[in-house]
């Protein structure tokens, strides 16, 4: 279960990083809307995914300690 949580956290974190990078590159090119969303909204969604991935990885680290 710990390995699954760790993998899920990494997957969500990488997805968040990808969304942030794509939103940033699109915004730097001067486009304010992409696929019906503002680029800053997409960037915020990427940050939320990064934070969620960090929390899942933190939970996976906590599985080593006795409760």
N, CA, C and O atoms as a MOPAC input file, in Angstrom:
PM7 MOZYME 1SCF
protein

 N      0.81700 1    -1.19200 1     0.00000 1
 C      0.00000 1     0.00000 1     0.00000 1
 C      0.86700 1     1.26400 1     0.00000 1
 O      0.53700 1     2.26600 1    -0.63500 1
 N      1.99100 1     1.18600 1     0.73500 1
 C      2.88700 1     2.34400 1     0.77300 1
 C      3.44300 1     2.64100 1    -0.61900 1
 O      3.52900 1     3.80200 1    -1.01700 1
 N      3.81600 1     1.61100 1    -1.35000 1
 C      4.36100 1     1.80500 1    -2.69200 1
 C      3.30600 1     2.40200 1    -3.62600 1
 O      3.61800 1     3.23800 1    -4.47400 1
 N      2.05900 1     1.96600 1    -3.46100 1
 C      0.97700 1     2.49600 1    -4.28700 1
 C      0.73200 1     3.97800 1    -3.98100 1
 O      0.54200 1     4.77900 1    -4.89600 1
 N      0.73800 1     4.33800 1    -2.69700 1
 C      0.57100 1     5.74500 1    -2.32200 1
 C      1.72400 1     6.59900 1    -2.85000 1
 O      1.51400 1     7.70300 1    -3.35200 1
 N      2.92100 1     6.08400 1    -2.73100 1
 C      4.08500 1     6.82000 1    -3.21600 1
 C      4.02300 1     7.02500 1    -4.72500 1
 O      4.32500 1     8.10800 1    -5.22600 1
 N      3.63200 1     5.98400 1    -5.44100 1
 C      3.50300 1     6.09300 1    -6.89300 1
 C      2.40000 1     7.07600 1    -7.27300 1
 O      2.57300 1     7.88600 1    -8.18300 1
 N      1.26500 1     7.00500 1    -6.57400 1
 C      0.15300 1     7.92200 1    -6.85200 1
 C      0.56400 1     9.36500 1    -6.58200 1
 O      0.21500 1    10.26300 1    -7.34800 1
 N      1.29900 1     9.59300 1    -5.50300 1
 C      1.77000 1    10.94800 1    -5.20200 1
 C      2.71100 1    11.47000 1    -6.26800 1
 O      2.64400 1    12.63700 1    -6.65400 1
 N      3.58500 1    10.60200 1    -6.73800 1
 C      4.50000 1    11.01000 1    -7.80900 1
 C      3.75200 1    11.31100 1    -9.09500 1
 O      4.04500 1    12.28700 1    -9.78600 1
 N      2.78600 1    10.46200 1    -9.40800 1
 C      2.00300 1    10.65400 1   -10.62800 1
 C      1.22500 1    11.97100 1   -10.59200 1
 O      1.21300 1    12.72000 1   -11.56800 1
 N      0.58000 1    12.24200 1    -9.46600 1
 C     -0.18000 1    13.49300 1    -9.33000 1
 C      0.76300 1    14.69100 1    -9.34800 1
 O      0.44500 1    15.72000 1    -9.94400 1
 N      1.90600 1    14.56900 1    -8.70700 1
 C      2.87800 1    15.66300 1    -8.70300 1
 C      3.41600 1    15.97900 1   -10.09400 1
 O      3.52800 1    17.14600 1   -10.47100 1
 N      3.74400 1    14.94700 1   -10.84700 1
 C      4.23200 1    15.16700 1   -12.21100 1
 C      3.15000 1    15.74500 1   -13.10800 1
 O      3.43000 1    16.57200 1   -13.97600 1
 N      1.90800 1    15.30900 1   -12.89600 1
 C      0.79600 1    15.88600 1   -13.66300 1
 C      0.65000 1    17.36800 1   -13.33800 1
 O      0.42700 1    18.18100 1   -14.23500 1
 N      0.77300 1    17.72300 1   -12.06300 1
 C      0.69700 1    19.11800 1   -11.66200 1
 C      1.81400 1    19.94800 1   -12.25800 1
 O      1.58600 1    21.06600 1   -12.72100 1
 N      3.01400 1    19.40600 1   -12.24800 1
 C      4.14400 1    20.12400 1   -12.83600 1
 C      3.92500 1    20.33300 1   -14.32800 1
 O      4.22300 1    21.40400 1   -14.85600 1
 N      3.40900 1    19.32200 1   -15.00500 1
 C      3.14300 1    19.43700 1   -16.43500 1
 C      2.09400 1    20.51100 1   -16.71700 1
 O      2.25800 1    21.32200 1   -17.62900 1
 N      1.01900 1    20.51400 1   -15.93400 1
 C     -0.03200 1    21.52300 1   -16.12200 1
 C      0.52300 1    22.92000 1   -15.87700 1
 O      0.21500 1    23.84800 1   -16.62400 1
 N      1.33900 1    23.08000 1   -14.83500 1
 C      1.94700 1    24.38700 1   -14.55700 1
 C      2.85300 1    24.84100 1   -15.69600 1
 O      2.79600 1    25.99700 1   -16.11300 1
 N      3.68000 1    23.94000 1   -16.19400 1
 C      4.58600 1    24.29800 1   -17.28600 1
 C      3.82400 1    24.66900 1   -18.55100 1
 O      4.15100 1    25.65600 1   -19.21000 1
 N      2.81300 1    23.88300 1   -18.88900 1
 C      2.02000 1    24.17400 1   -20.09000 1
 C      1.31000 1    25.51200 1   -19.95000 1
 O      1.31900 1    26.32500 1   -20.87400 1
 N      0.69400 1    25.74100 1   -18.79200 1
 C     -0.00200 1    27.01300 1   -18.56700 1
 C      0.97300 1    28.18400 1   -18.61400 1
 O      0.65400 1    29.23900 1   -19.16300 1
 N      2.15200 1    28.00300 1   -18.04300 1
 C      3.15200 1    29.07100 1   -18.05900 1
 C      3.65100 1    29.37900 1   -19.46300 1
 O      3.78200 1    30.54600 1   -19.83200 1
 N      3.92700 1    28.36200 1   -20.23500 1
 C      4.40900 1    28.56000 1   -21.60500 1
 C      3.33700 1    29.23300 1   -22.45400 1
 O      3.62700 1    30.14000 1   -23.23500 1
 N      2.09100 1    28.77800 1   -22.29200 1
 C      0.99800 1    29.39700 1   -23.05700 1
 C      0.84400 1    30.86200 1   -22.66800 1
 O      0.63900 1    31.71500 1   -23.53200 1
 N      0.94000 1    31.15800 1   -21.37500 1
 C      0.77800 1    32.54000 1   -20.91100 1
 C      1.93000 1    33.41900 1   -21.38600 1
 O      1.70900 1    34.57700 1   -21.74300 1
 N      3.13000 1    32.90500 1   -21.39800 1
 C      4.28700 1    33.67600 1   -21.87200 1
 C      4.13900 1    34.01600 1   -23.35200 1
 O      4.60300 1    35.06200 1   -23.80800 1
 N      3.48900 1    33.12700 1   -24.09600 1
 C      3.26500 1    33.38700 1   -25.52400 1
 C      2.20800 1    34.45600 1   -25.74900 1
 O      1.98800 1    34.87000 1   -26.88700 1
 N      1.54500 1    34.91600 1   -24.68200 1
 C      0.58000 1    36.00000 1   -24.80600 1
 C     -0.86100 1    35.55500 1   -24.95900 1
 O     -1.73400 1    36.37500 1   -25.24400 1
 N     -1.12000 1    34.28000 1   -24.77500 1
 C     -2.47900 1    33.76200 1   -24.88000 1
 C     -3.08900 1    33.75900 1   -23.48400 1
 O     -2.51200 1    33.19800 1   -22.55300 1
 N     -4.25900 1    34.38500 1   -23.33700 1
 C     -4.88100 1    34.48100 1   -22.02600 1
 C     -5.87500 1    33.36200 1   -21.75300 1
 O     -6.15900 1    33.06600 1   -20.59200 1
 N     -6.40700 1    32.73600 1   -22.79100 1
 C     -7.37400 1    31.65100 1   -22.64000 1
 C     -6.90600 1    30.43400 1   -23.42400 1
 O     -6.40000 1    30.54800 1   -24.54100 1
 N     -7.08600 1    29.27200 1   -22.81700 1
 C     -6.72100 1    28.02100 1   -23.47600 1
 C     -7.79400 1    26.98600 1   -23.14900 1
 O     -8.04900 1    26.68800 1   -21.98200 1
 N     -8.40400 1    26.45300 1   -24.17200 1
 C     -9.39800 1    25.39400 1   -24.02400 1
 C    -10.56700 1    25.83000 1   -23.13400 1
 O    -11.11400 1    25.02500 1   -22.38000 1
 N    -10.94000 1    27.09700 1   -23.22700 1
 C    -12.07800 1    27.60700 1   -22.47900 1
 C    -11.76000 1    28.04500 1   -21.06300 1
 O    -12.65900 1    28.47700 1   -20.34200 1
 N    -10.51000 1    27.94800 1   -20.64200 1
 C    -10.10300 1    28.35200 1   -19.30300 1
 C     -9.06100 1    29.45100 1   -19.40200 1
 O     -8.30500 1    29.51800 1   -20.37100 1
 N     -9.02500 1    30.32000 1   -18.38500 1
 C     -7.92700 1    31.28100 1   -18.32000 1
 C     -6.65100 1    30.53000 1   -17.96900 1
 O     -6.69000 1    29.52800 1   -17.25500 1
 N     -5.53800 1    31.00900 1   -18.46500 1
 C     -4.28000 1    30.31400 1   -18.21300 1
 C     -3.90400 1    30.36100 1   -16.73400 1
 O     -3.27000 1    29.43200 1   -16.23500 1
 N     -4.27900 1    31.41500 1   -16.02900 1
 C     -3.98100 1    31.47600 1   -14.59200 1
 C     -4.80600 1    30.44600 1   -13.82000 1
 O     -4.34700 1    29.92400 1   -12.80500 1
 N     -6.00200 1    30.15500 1   -14.28500 1
 C     -6.80500 1    29.10600 1   -13.65800 1
 C     -6.14000 1    27.75000 1   -13.84700 1
 O     -6.10500 1    26.93800 1   -12.92300 1
 N     -5.61700 1    27.50700 1   -15.03400 1
 C     -4.89900 1    26.25100 1   -15.27800 1
 C     -3.63800 1    26.17200 1   -14.42200 1
 O     -3.29600 1    25.10800 1   -13.90700 1
 N     -2.95100 1    27.30000 1   -14.27300 1
 C     -1.76100 1    27.32200 1   -13.43000 1
 C     -2.12600 1    27.00600 1   -11.98000 1
 O     -1.42800 1    26.23800 1   -11.31700 1
 N     -3.21600 1    27.59600 1   -11.48600 1
 C     -3.66500 1    27.31400 1   -10.11900 1
 C     -4.05600 1    25.85000 1    -9.94800 1
 O     -3.80700 1    25.26000 1    -8.89700 1
 N     -4.65800 1    25.27100 1   -10.96300 1
 C     -4.99900 1    23.84500 1   -10.90600 1
 C     -3.72700 1    22.99600 1   -10.83600 1
 O     -3.68700 1    21.99300 1   -10.12500 1
 N     -2.69400 1    23.39600 1   -11.57100 1
 C     -1.41800 1    22.68700 1   -11.50600 1
 C     -0.78400 1    22.76900 1   -10.13400 1
 O     -0.23200 1    21.78700 1    -9.63800 1
 N     -0.86100 1    23.93700 1    -9.51900 1
 C     -0.32600 1    24.09700 1    -8.16100 1
 C     -1.10800 1    23.21900 1    -7.18400 1
 O     -0.52600 1    22.60200 1    -6.29300 1
 N     -2.42700 1    23.16800 1    -7.35700 1
 C     -3.24800 1    22.31500 1    -6.48900 1
 C     -2.86000 1    20.84400 1    -6.65200 1
 O     -2.81700 1    20.10300 1    -5.67000 1
 N     -2.58100 1    20.42600 1    -7.86500 1
 C     -2.14300 1    19.04300 1    -8.08400 1
 C     -0.78600 1    18.78200 1    -7.43500 1
 O     -0.56000 1    17.71500 1    -6.86400 1
 N      0.11200 1    19.75700 1    -7.52400 1
 C      1.42000 1    19.60300 1    -6.87300 1
 C      1.26900 1    19.45800 1    -5.36100 1
 O      1.92500 1    18.61600 1    -4.74800 1
 N      0.41700 1    20.26600 1    -4.76900 1
 C      0.19700 1    20.19300 1    -3.32700 1
 C     -0.44400 1    18.86400 1    -2.94700 1
 O     -0.05400 1    18.24400 1    -1.95800 1
 N     -1.42500 1    18.42400 1    -3.72800 1
 C     -2.07500 1    17.14500 1    -3.45300 1
 C     -1.07000 1    15.99800 1    -3.54800 1
 O     -1.08600 1    15.08200 1    -2.72600 1
 N     -0.20200 1    16.05300 1    -4.54700 1
 C      0.82700 1    15.02300 1    -4.67500 1
 C      1.77900 1    15.01000 1    -3.49100 1
 O      2.19600 1    13.94700 1    -3.03000 1
 N      2.12000 1    16.19800 1    -2.99900 1
 C      3.00100 1    16.28500 1    -1.83200 1
 C      2.32300 1    15.70200 1    -0.59600 1
 O      2.96600 1    15.01000 1     0.19300 1
 N      1.03200 1    15.97400 1    -0.42200 1
 C      0.31400 1    15.41700 1     0.72600 1
 C      0.22800 1    13.89700 1     0.64500 1
 O      0.35700 1    13.21600 1     1.66300 1
 N      0.01500 1    13.36800 1    -0.53200 1
 C     -0.05600 1    11.90900 1    -0.67900 1
 C      1.30100 1    11.28700 1    -0.39000 1
 O      1.37700 1    10.25300 1     0.27300 1
 N      2.37300 1    11.90100 1    -0.87900 1
 C      3.71700 1    11.39000 1    -0.58600 1
 C      4.01200 1    11.47300 1     0.91200 1
 O      4.63900 1    10.57500 1     1.47400 1
 N      3.56100 1    12.54400 1     1.55400 1
 C      3.75100 1    12.68900 1     2.99500 1
 C      2.99500 1    11.59700 1     3.74900 1
 O      3.50000 1    11.05100 1     4.73000 1
 N      1.80100 1    11.28500 1     3.29600 1
 C      1.03700 1    10.19800 1     3.90600 1
 C      1.76500 1     8.86600 1     3.72600 1
 O      1.77800 1     8.04000 1     4.63900 1
 N      2.35600 1     8.65700 1     2.58000 1
 C      3.10800 1     7.41700 1     2.34600 1
 C      4.30800 1     7.33000 1     3.28200 1
 O      4.65100 1     6.24300 1     3.74600 1
 N      4.94300 1     8.45400 1     3.56400 1
 C      6.06800 1     8.44600 1     4.50000 1
 C      5.61400 1     8.10900 1     5.91200 1
 O      6.35700 1     7.49000 1     6.67400 1
 N      4.40800 1     8.51000 1     6.26200 1
 C      3.89500 1     8.25100 1     7.59400 1
 C      3.54900 1     6.79700 1     7.84000 1
 O      3.33600 1     6.41900 1     8.99200 1
 N      3.48200 1     5.96800 1     6.82000 1
 C      3.14600 1     4.55700 1     6.98700 1
 C      4.26800 1     3.77500 1     7.65100 1
 O      4.05100 1     2.64700 1     8.09300 1
 N      5.46200 1     4.35100 1     7.73000 1
 C      6.58000 1     3.65500 1     8.36400 1
 C      6.50900 1     3.69700 1     9.88800 1
 O      7.04400 1     2.82000 1    10.56700 1
 N      5.85000 1     4.71700 1    10.41700 1
 C      5.79400 1     4.87900 1    11.86800 1
 C      4.65600 1     4.04600 1    12.45500 1
 O      3.61100 1     3.88400 1    11.82500 1
 N      4.86000 1     3.52600 1    13.65000 1
 C      3.73500 1     2.83000 1    14.31200 1
 C      2.69900 1     3.84400 1    14.77700 1
 O      3.04400 1     4.95900 1    15.16900 1
 N      1.44800 1     3.45800 1    14.73100 1
 C      0.37100 1     4.38200 1    15.11200 1
 C      0.00600 1     4.22900 1    16.55600 1
 O     -0.88100 1     4.92800 1    17.04700 1

